[in-house]
Amino acid sequence: MPKMKSNSGAKKRFRKTGTGKIKFKKAYKNHILTTKTTKKKRQMRNTGIIAASDERKIRRLLPYLA
């Protein structure tokens, strides 16, 4: 049986934490930042953790994330 392929887009967007959760970079932090509040921009700086309901979908895209 051949090796499974990881989804290339997902490879670039998700990383595994030390405890095995999946983290991601928050959206809407690239341009048109003048209209966004300082609070909103500061919150988007941090990484987010994937919700438990979505974790199965992401793990299917990245079979070697384990």
N, C-alpha and C positions, 0 to 999 in steps of 0.2 A: 504494500500500500504506500502511495507517495506521501511525502511530508505535506502538512496542511500549510496553506499560505495565510500570512497575517494580512490584515487590511492596511494598506500603506497610509491612508489618511488617518486611521486610528493610531497607528504607530507614532505619528508625529504629535498627536494631541493628548495622549494619556500616558501616565507613568504610575508605577506601583510604589506605595509607601512601604516603610519598614514593617508595618503590621499587616500588609497584604491588601489594603484598601486601594482604590484607584483614584488618583487625583487628576485635575485638569485646570487649565488656565481659564479665567473668566472672560467672557465676551464683552464687546462694546468699549474696549480700551484703546483702539487704534487711531481713530481720527474724529474730527468734530468734537474735540474735548472742551472747547470754550463754552458750549451750551450745558455741559454736565457739571454738577456741583462737585466741590472738593471732596465732600464726604463720599459721594458715589465713586469718584475716581480712586480714592484711597481704599474703598472696599473691594474694588475690582483688581487691585494690585495683588491680593492674596489668591492662593490657589483654592479650588473647591474640591470637595469629596463627592464622588458619584453616589447617588441615592441607591439604597439596597434594591429597589425595584428595577433600576436600569443596569445594575452591575452584571447581570446574566447576559444582556445584549452585548456589552462591551467585551466581556470575556470570550464570547463567541467570535468576535472580530479579531481578537488577539489570543490565539490558542496557546502561545508560548509565554504569556504573561503569568500564567499559573496562579 
